[in-house]
Amino acid sequence: MNLRIFTEPQMGATYDDLVAVARRAEETGFDAFFRSDHYLTMGGDGLPGPTDAWLTLAGLARETERIRLGTLMSAATFRLPGPLAISVAQVDQMSGGRVELGIGAGWFEAEHTAYGIPFPELGERFDRYEEQVAVITGLWGTPPGDTFDFEGRHYRLSDSPALPKPVQDGGIPVIVGGKGRARTPRLAARYAAEFNVPFETAEENGRLFAGVRQACEEAGRDASSMIYSSALTVAVGRDDVEVSRRLDAIGYDLEGIRRQGVAGTPGEVVDQLGRYAEAGAQRFYLQVLDLADLDHLDLVAAEVAPQLD
């Protein structure tokens, strides 16, 4: 079981803020630094404004050494699949093979409206998403010297040199996630190295993991070849006073955060994560919302992570 740090920079963060969090996460032993891919805050003023996910990760690829880097989730509505495949493969090269691509259909209509990005109806968004994953993995998986063709409803590629290639062994892991009961599990079973459930109870994680396992079996894939992960908001304190301070800083109460995450003293959080592990979670993305509170990362690394080994 490993712990990853997950950030939401659209809520208000500079690139320098993200560098500080990524470096501290690396120094304290976390497995990865991930960030959302959003262009608009969901609350507050969002100052100083959004940072682009893959520009950020390109910078962090050169400013970190060990920690893995990725998105939860890049929106298929934001970029064409060919250029996205190029960008992610280049960041993989820049990082020495430490990149992972979480990709989803896109859901936040207001950010599309705010920045002039088309926002089709859900069915079309998912159709485009499915084609994007097929294109991206197809480009990366085409042997050097061969070309790649794709004929879809929304995307068509002809005689693509399918370059550049990722550098990490086995290629860039693709993460598929969400709460869909039919198309999402099938897409994960076909293309994903990892399936992620965002901000749900342990019980719901277990139900969604089971659906993906069933989809793997129906597709003839070994369900154990998939990594099952949970994204959870986190607030840990040495005592109740520190827990309350951290909750106040991010605008949550204890009951509210525990509906979509974990909170409390280190021992309490270990117990809560244990329930997710019993439901099948093998990896946790801990969503830290106060990016100035680096001591929070230190506490989780020192007093939570060792109890999960």
C-alpha positions in Angstrom: 0.0 0.0 0.0 1.5 3.4 -0.9 0.5 7.0 -0.4 0.5 9.7 -3.0 -0.1 13.4 -2.6 -2.8 14.9 -4.7 -3.3 18.7 -5.1 -6.0 21.0 -6.5 -4.0 24.0 -7.8 -7.1 25.7 -9.4 -8.3 26.5 -5.9 -5.3 29.0 -5.6 -1.7 28.1 -6.1 1.4 29.3 -7.9 3.9 27.1 -9.7 6.3 27.8 -6.8 3.7 26.6 -4.3 3.5 23.3 -6.3 7.3 22.9 -6.4 7.4 23.3 -2.6 4.8 20.6 -2.1 6.3 18.2 -4.6 9.8 18.5 -3.2 8.5 18.0 0.4 6.5 15.0 -0.7 9.6 13.6 -2.3 11.8 14.3 0.7 9.4 12.7 3.1 9.0 9.5 1.2 5.6 9.8 -0.6 5.3 7.7 -3.7 4.0 10.4 -6.1 2.8 14.0 -6.6 -0.4 14.3 -8.6 -2.4 17.3 -9.5 -5.9 18.0 -10.9 -6.3 19.3 -14.4 -8.8 22.2 -14.0 -8.9 25.8 -15.3 -11.4 27.2 -12.8 -11.8 27.3 -9.1 -14.8 25.6 -7.5 -14.9 28.1 -4.6 -13.2 31.3 -3.5 -11.4 33.6 -5.8 -8.8 31.1 -7.0 -6.0 33.7 -7.0 -3.6 33.9 -8.6 -5.4 31.8 -11.2 -4.9 28.4 -12.8 -1.7 26.7 -13.8 -1.7 24.2 -16.7 -1.3 20.7 -15.5 1.2 19.4 -18.1 3.3 22.6 -18.1 3.5 22.2 -14.3 4.5 18.5 -14.5 7.1 19.3 -17.2 8.7 21.8 -14.8 8.5 19.3 -11.9 10.0 16.6 -14.0 13.2 18.7 -13.9 12.9 19.9 -10.3 12.4 16.4 -8.7 14.4 13.2 -8.9 12.4 10.2 -7.6 8.8 10.9 -7.1 6.3 9.9 -9.7 4.2 12.6 -11.4 0.7 12.6 -12.9 -2.8 13.9 -13.2 -6.2 13.0 -11.7 -7.7 13.6 -14.1 -6.7 15.2 -17.4 -10.0 16.1 -19.2 -10.4 14.7 -22.7 -12.3 17.9 -23.6 -9.2 20.0 -23.1 -6.7 18.6 -25.7 -6.6 16.7 -28.9 -5.4 13.1 -28.3 -2.3 13.3 -30.6 -0.8 16.4 -29.1 -1.6 15.1 -25.6 0.2 11.9 -26.3 3.2 13.9 -27.5 3.2 16.2 -24.4 2.9 13.3 -21.9 5.6 11.2 -23.6 7.9 14.3 -23.6 7.3 14.8 -19.9 8.1 11.1 -19.4 11.4 11.7 -21.1 12.1 14.8 -19.1 11.5 13.0 -15.8 13.4 9.9 -16.7 10.3 7.7 -16.9 8.2 8.8 -13.9 5.0 9.9 -15.5 1.4 8.5 -15.3 -1.6 9.8 -17.2 -5.0 9.9 -15.4 -7.6 10.8 -18.0 -11.3 11.4 -17.7 -14.2 12.6 -19.9 -14.4 16.1 -18.3 -17.2 17.2 -16.2 -17.0 20.9 -15.0 -19.0 22.9 -17.5 -18.3 26.3 -16.0 -14.5 26.1 -16.7 -15.3 25.2 -20.4 -17.5 28.2 -20.7 -15.0 30.5 -18.9 -12.2 29.6 -21.3 -14.0 28.9 -24.6 -13.7 25.1 -24.5 -16.5 23.1 -26.2 -18.5 21.0 -23.8 -20.6 18.4 -25.5 -23.4 16.4 -23.9 -22.3 13.5 -21.6 -22.7 10.8 -24.2 -20.5 12.5 -26.7 -17.9 13.4 -24.1 -17.6 9.8 -23.1 -17.4 8.7 -26.7 -14.6 11.2 -27.3 -12.9 10.1 -24.1 -13.0 6.5 -25.2 -11.5 7.3 -28.6 -8.8 9.5 -27.0 -7.6 6.6 -24.7 -7.5 4.3 -27.8 -5.5 6.9 -29.8 -3.1 7.8 -27.0 -2.3 4.2 -26.1 -2.2 3.2 -29.7 0.4 5.9 -30.5 2.6 5.0 -27.6 2.3 1.3 -28.4 3.2 1.5 -32.1 6.6 -0.1 -32.7 9.3 2.4 -33.7 9.4 2.6 -37.5 5.8 1.7 -37.9 2.9 4.1 -38.4 -0.4 4.4 -36.6 -3.9 4.8 -38.2 -7.2 5.4 -36.4 -10.7 5.8 -37.8 -13.1 6.9 -35.2 -16.3 9.0 -35.2 -14.5 12.0 -33.6 -10.8 11.5 -34.3 -9.0 10.2 -37.4 -5.3 9.7 -37.7 -3.4 8.5 -40.9 0.2 7.5 -41.3 1.2 9.0 -37.9 4.8 8.3 -37.0 3.6 7.8 -33.5 6.5 9.8 -31.9 7.9 10.5 -29.4 7.9 7.3 -27.4 7.7 7.0 -23.6 10.9 6.0 -22.0 9.7 4.0 -18.9 9.6 0.2 -19.0 6.2 -1.0 -19.9 5.0 2.4 -21.1 3.2 5.2 -19.3 0.5 3.8 -17.0 -3.0 5.0 -17.8 -5.4 5.7 -14.9 -9.1 5.5 -15.5 -11.5 6.4 -12.7 -15.0 7.4 -11.8 -18.3 6.1 -10.5 -19.9 4.8 -13.7 -21.2 1.3 -13.6 -21.0 0.1 -17.2 -18.8 1.9 -19.7 -16.1 3.1 -17.2 -15.3 -0.4 -15.9 -15.1 -1.8 -19.5 -12.8 1.1 -20.5 -10.6 0.5 -17.5 -10.4 -3.2 -18.2 -9.3 -2.6 -21.8 -6.8 0.2 -21.4 -5.9 1.1 -17.8 -3.1 0.1 -15.5 -5.1 1.5 -12.5 -8.7 2.2 -11.6 -9.4 5.1 -9.2 -12.5 5.9 -7.1 -12.7 9.6 -6.2 -14.1 10.7 -2.9 -16.4 7.9 -1.8 -17.0 5.7 1.2 -15.1 2.5 1.7 -18.2 0.6 1.0 -18.8 2.3 -2.4 -15.1 1.8 -3.3 -15.6 -1.9 -2.7 -18.7 -2.0 -5.0 -16.9 0.0 -7.8 -13.8 -2.1 -7.5 -15.9 -5.3 -7.9 -17.5 -3.9 -11.1 -14.0 -3.4 -12.6 -12.9 -6.8 -11.5 -15.9 -8.3 -13.3 -15.2 -6.2 -16.4 -11.6 -7.5 -16.4 -12.8 -11.1 -16.2 -15.4 -10.6 -19.0 -12.6 -9.1 -21.2 -10.3 -12.0 -20.5 -7.9 -10.0 -18.3 -6.5 -11.0 -15.0 -8.3 -8.7 -12.5 -5.2 -8.7 -10.3 -3.2 -7.0 -13.0 -5.1 -3.8 -12.2 -4.1 -1.5 -9.4 -7.2 -0.3 -7.4 -6.9 3.1 -5.7 -8.9 5.7 -3.8 -8.7 9.5 -3.8 -9.5 10.9 -0.4 -9.5 14.4 1.2 -7.2 14.3 4.2 -6.8 16.3 7.5 -4.5 14.8 10.1 -3.5 16.4 13.4 -1.6 15.3 16.5 -4.6 16.0 18.6 -8.2 17.3 18.2 -7.1 20.9 18.3 -4.8 20.5 15.4 -7.3 18.5 13.5 -9.9 21.3 14.0 -7.4 23.9 12.8 -6.7 22.0 9.6 -10.3 21.4 9.0 -11.1 25.1 9.5 -8.3 26.0 7.0 -10.0 24.0 4.2 -13.6 24.7 5.1 -14.6 21.3 6.3 -16.1 19.9 9.5 -15.2 16.4 10.7 -18.5 14.8 9.6 -18.3 16.4 6.1 -14.7 15.3 5.4 -15.3 11.7 6.5 -18.0 11.4 3.8 -15.3 11.7 1.2 -12.0 11.3 3.0 -10.2 10.7 6.2 -9.6 12.9 9.2 -8.4 12.7 12.8 -5.3 11.8 14.7 -2.8 9.5 13.0 -4.2 6.4 14.7 -7.7 7.3 13.6 -6.7 7.9 10.0 -4.8 4.6 9.9 -7.9 2.9 11.0 -10.0 4.7 8.4 -7.5 3.9 5.6 -7.6 0.3 6.8 -11.3 0.1 6.0 -10.6 1.2 2.5 -7.8 -1.3 2.2 -10.3 -4.0 3.3 -12.5 -2.9 0.5 -9.7 -3.5 -2.0 -7.8 -0.2 -2.2 -4.1 -0.7 -2.8 -3.1 2.9 -3.2 -4.3 6.2 -1.7 -4.2 9.7 -3.3 -4.4 12.0 -0.3 -6.0 15.3 -1.4 -4.2 18.1 0.5 -6.0 21.4 0.1 -3.9 23.8 2.2 -0.7 23.8 0.1 1.0 26.2 2.5 0.8 23.6 5.3 3.9 21.5 4.6 4.0 20.4 8.2 0.8 18.4 7.3 2.8 16.3 4.9 5.5 15.8 7.5 3.0 14.5 10.0 1.4 12.0 7.6 4.8 10.8 6.4 6.1 10.4 10.0 3.1 9.0 11.8 0.6 7.6 9.3 2.7 6.0 6.5 4.8 3.8 8.7 1.7 2.1 10.2 0.5 1.2 6.7 3.5 -0.9 5.7 
